[in-house]
Amino acid sequence: MKAAVFHKPGDIRVDNVPDPAILDPRDVILKVTATAICGSDLHILSGAVPQKENLIMGHEFMGIVEEVGSEITNLKKGDRVVVPFPIACGKCFFCTHEASPACENSNFKHYGPNGDLMDQKGGALFGYTDLYGGYSGGQAEYVRVPYADISPRIIPEHLTDEQALFLTDIFPTGWSAIDWANLKGGETVAIFGSGPVGLMAQKAAWLNGAGRVIAIDPLDYRLEKAKAVNNVEILNPHKVDVIQAIREMTDGRGADVCVDAVGFEPERNFMDKVKATINFEKGSIKVLEMCFEAVRRMGTVSIMGVYGSPYDNFPLFRIFDKGITIKQGQAPVLNYIDKLVNLVSENKVVLDDIITHTIPLTEAEHGYKIFNEKEDDCVKVVLKP
């Protein structure tokens, strides 16, 4: 079969690789019908998240069940499903306490309580390095799905693949960011980053009763997409002082909720890069620092962007003084997936309006290039095997 394979930093290309096979009675083999390139895939492409061996990429995918293991009773050949990106056994302590991204069994080589840089990670993820289980991802014609009695969800027939695909990751991730903030209604939500996760967080904010949603991004084309599909207010940090603007929009207080949908690889200048090198840091926490400044006292900051190292001068003083609540981590997709499937099925939210490029899987290398280099006003790339 064909698959998008990581070889080394800067080198992801489509190869012919062996077809997957059933390895456990709880497995299914999925014929992939749609998959997508995620912003966190770019961390592997850049080498910021290390991977030594070749790896089939992709954790956003859906498709048709091709083969089922002997213990699978909830799925059959021909079912069309989406597959949440965390791999969860469904039976361990964390899976039974609504914390499936911390599954104790799926990442058996590198699991542990510490959360170290190069070991003792949480549960496994599809196509996301050996540190997170080493499982082949779904940017391929076929993929093995372990613990398939737990995560996959059958999609209503009236939904297209494009309408349902983002239930795998970015919509539940954006939803988590807002759900963690416990909106009561009428709040001002400022979302830093208008890439795919930021756009989904904007949708989730409106659905959860926000009174005002502000999108922040340094790229005008992404802000225009946010405004067009989500009817948000927009701020470009190259054109305004974002912190001051948010305070002026909120009677001097700051936003009730700030969401970091960027992570450790934001747009950076030369001095940012020098500081990171001196401190042995990966990337920067500049967006996170902006969230801590822009949020009101006793407000909430949700961190959905990935961070991959310790950071010097972490502003703990500001967090303490302002009494900020912080929530972060991998989205617990299984906590939300059934509700979110219904929202999409009932046309209460549109997800496919963020897609800017749909291309064959064979052109995955081009898809990675335009997404990574922000060419051709690229917001989201969908690959069709």
N, C-alpha and C positions, 0 to 999 in steps of 0.2 A: 504494500500500500504506500501511498504518498503521505508525507508528514513534514511539518515545519520543525526543523531540528536545530537546536543550539549546539554549536561546535566550540566556540570560544567567544570572548567579548567582541562585539561588532560583527559576528558571523552567525547569522541564522539563515538557513536556506532549506529549500524543499528537497528531501531525499526520498529514495525508495527504501523502506524499512520492512522488517517482518510484521505480518499481521498479528494482532494480540490474540491471546487464547484464554479460555477459562482456567484459572489457577486455584480457585476456591469455590466451594459449593454456593457461596453467597455472591458470586460475581455475575455480571451480565456483560455481554459484548454489544456495544452500541455502534450502529452505522451513523456517523456524524452527518447531519444535514446543514448545520450552521454553527459557526464558531466565531470568536472575535479576538482582537488583540487588545489587551488591557494595559493601562499605564504601568502596572506593576511588572508586566512582562519586560518593559523597557529597563527596569533595574537589573534584570539578568543580562539583557543585551549589552548594557554599558559595563558590566562587570562589577557594579556596586554591590549586588547580591551574588556571592561567588558560586560557581559551578564548574567542576573539573571535567566531568564526563559529558559525552553527548546526551542530550535530553530532548524528547518530544515536548514542545511547548504547548501552553494553552490551558486555562482553567475556566473559560466561558464557552460552553458548548451544549448542544442538544442534538437529539437524533432519534432514530428508530431502533428499538430493541431487535437485535439480530439473533442472539443466542442467550439462554439463561442457564445459570447453575442449578444443581439439583435441589437446593434448599430455597430457591426463589419461588414464592407463591403469589406475590403481589403484582408481578409483571409477566408479560408473555411476549413472544415474538410478534412484532408489528406494532407494539405500543410506541407512541411518540412521547418523549419525556424531555424535561430539562433536568440538569444535574447540578445541584449546589456545589460551589467550589471547594468547601472544606470536606475532607473525607472523615466520616464519623462512623464508629462501630455500632452506636445506638445502645450499648449495654454497660459501658463503664460508668464510674462515678460522675464524670463531667457530662457525658451524654445524657444521663438520667437526671441531671440538675440544670438543664437548659443552657449548657455551656459546651456545646459540641465542638467548637474550634479547639478546645483543649483536650480532645479525645485522647485517652491514654493508650489506645491500642493501634491506631492507624499508622503512627510514625514510630515504629518499634526500634529503629536504629538510633534516632537522635532525640527521643522524647525525654523530658525531665523537668523538675520543678524550678530550676534556676533561671531559665530564659537567657542563656549565655549567647555571646556573639556567634560562636561556631559550633555550638552543641546545646543539648537540653532545650530543644524547641517544644512547641505545642503540637497539636494534631497535624496530620498530613494535609497537603494541598495538591491538587492535580497540576502537573507540569511546572512545579515551582522548586526546583533544585533538590539535591540529595538531602540537604538539611531538613526539608519538609517532606521527607518520605521517598523521594526519588521516583514517584509514580509518573508514568507517561501521561502527557496531557492530551487535550482534545483538538488541537490544530492538526488534525489527521483525518483520514478517511474512516478509520475505526478506532475505538478506544475501549479498554477494559475498565469497567466501573466496579470497584470492590464495595462490599457492604450495600449491595444494590437493593436490599430489602428496607433500607433506612431512608436514603436521601432522594432518589429520583422521584419526580412528580409527573404524572400523566397530564398532558396539555389538552384543553378542549379543542375539538376539531375545527371550530370556527376561527381560531387564532392562527395567524401565519407564524412561521419561524421567527421572523423579524420582530413581531409583536411580543413574543414570549422569551426570546433569547436572553434578555438582560435580567430575567428572574434568577439566573445562575449566580450573579455576583453584584453588579454595580447598582441595581435597584435595591436589593436587600441591604447593601452596604450604605447607600445613601439614606435608606429608611432607618437603619440602626442609629446613624448619627443624630437623627431628629428624635427618634423614640427615646434614646438615652436622656434627652433633655427634658422629657416630661412636660411638653407644652400644655398649657391650660386654655390657650386661645388668645389671639391678639398680639403675640410676642413679635419682636423684631429679631430676625435670624440673618446673620451675616455669614456668607459661605465663601471662603477663600479658595479659589480655584474653580474654573468653569470648564474643566475637562469632563469626561463621562461621569465620574462619581459626583463631582460638584453639581452637574446638571440634574442628576437623580436626587441628590439631597434637596435641591430647590423644589422639585416636584413633591417630595415627601413633606417638606415644610408646609407647603400650601395644604396638602391633604390632612395634615395634623393640626390645622387651625392657626397657622402663623398670620399675623396681621400685616407684616411687611417682610419681604425677602430681598436681600441685597447680595448681588454677585460681584466678586472682586477677582480680577484677572489682568495680567499685563498684556494680553493679546486681544485686540479689538474684535477679531473675527469670532473668537470664542464668546466674548461678551455679547456680540450681536446675536449669536446662536441662543444664548441664555435668554436674552430679551424676547426673541422671536418665539421660542417654544415654551417658555415658562413665565413670561410677563413679569420679570423682575426688574428692580432698579440696578444699575450697573456703575461700578467704579473701576477706573484703570489707575494703578499706582504710579504709572509714568505721567499721569496728567493731574492727579490730585493727591493731597495728603490723606490717605485712606482713613487713618485713625481719627484725624480731626473731622473728616467728612461724616464718619459714622456717628461721632459724638454730636455733631451739629444736627444730625437727623433724628437724634434721640434725646433732645433736651439736655445734652451734656453728659448723659449717663453712660452711654455705650450700649451695644446690642445685648439683648437678653441671652442670646445663644450665638456662639461663633463656631463654625465648623472648619477644621483644617482638612481640605480635600486635595492637598498638594503633596506633603511629605518632604523627604530629605533631599530631593533633587529639584528645587525651585530654580527660577531664573536667578543667576548669581553674577555679581561683578568680580573684578580681579581680586579685590581685597577680601571678599567673602571666601574665595578659593584659597588665598594665602592663609587666612585664619584657620580654615579646615585642615590644611596641610600641617601647619605648626602644631595643632592640637590633636593630630591623628584622628580626625573626625571624618565621617562620610557625609558629604553634602553639607546641609545647613539647616538650622531650626528657625530661620528668619520668619517664615510664615507662621509658625507656632508662636513665636514671640509677638507677632502682630495680633494674633488671636487673643493672647493674654492682655494686651493693651486695649484692644477694641471692645472686649466684653465688659459689661457693667459689673460693678461690685455684686457679689453673691450670684453671678451668672454662671453659665455652663459653657465649657469648651469641649467639643467632641472631636477626637483626632481619628480620622480615617486614612490619612496619608501614612505611608510606611516610613519608619525610622529605623536605621540600621547600625547605630553605634552610640556610645556615650557622647555627651556634649558638654563642653566647658561653659561656665557662666550661665548655667541653666537658671532661669529667673524665679527661683523658689520664693524669694522675698515678695515678689509681686503676687504670686498665686496665693500666698498666705495672707498678705495684707488685704487683698480684694475678696478673699473667701471664695475663690473660684472652685467650682466642681468640675472635675475632669473625668471623662469616659473615653476609652480608646481600645483598639484591638481589632482582631478579625471579626467580621460580622457573624453573629449567630444565626445564619440563614434559616436553619430549621425552625427557629422560634417564630419566623414570620412568613415562610414560604407559602403556606396554604392561604393565608389572608391576602397576600400579594398576588397570587394567581387569580383569586376572585376579583380583586380590584381591576386587573388587566382584562379579565374575561368580561366583566360588566362595563367596560369602557369608561371607568372612573379615572383612569390614568393612561396616557399614551407614552410608550417607551421608545418606539422606533423612530421618533422624530429627531433623534440626535445622530442618526446614521448619516455620514457624509460619503462613505465609500463602501461599495459592495463589489468584491473582486473574487476571482477563483482562488482556491487554496494554492494552486501552482504559482500564483503571483504574491505569495506571502512576503517574500523578501522586499518587494516594492511597497507592500502595505506597511511593513515595519519602518521602512525608510521615511515615508511621508508622515507617518504618525510621530515618529521620533524627532524628525527635523521640522515638524509643524509646517509642512508644505501643502499647497493646494487647499488651504483652509480646512485641513483634516481635523475632525473631532473624534470620529469613531469609525473603525474599519471592521467590516464583517467579511469573513472568508467563507466561501461556499465550496466544499469538497466536490 
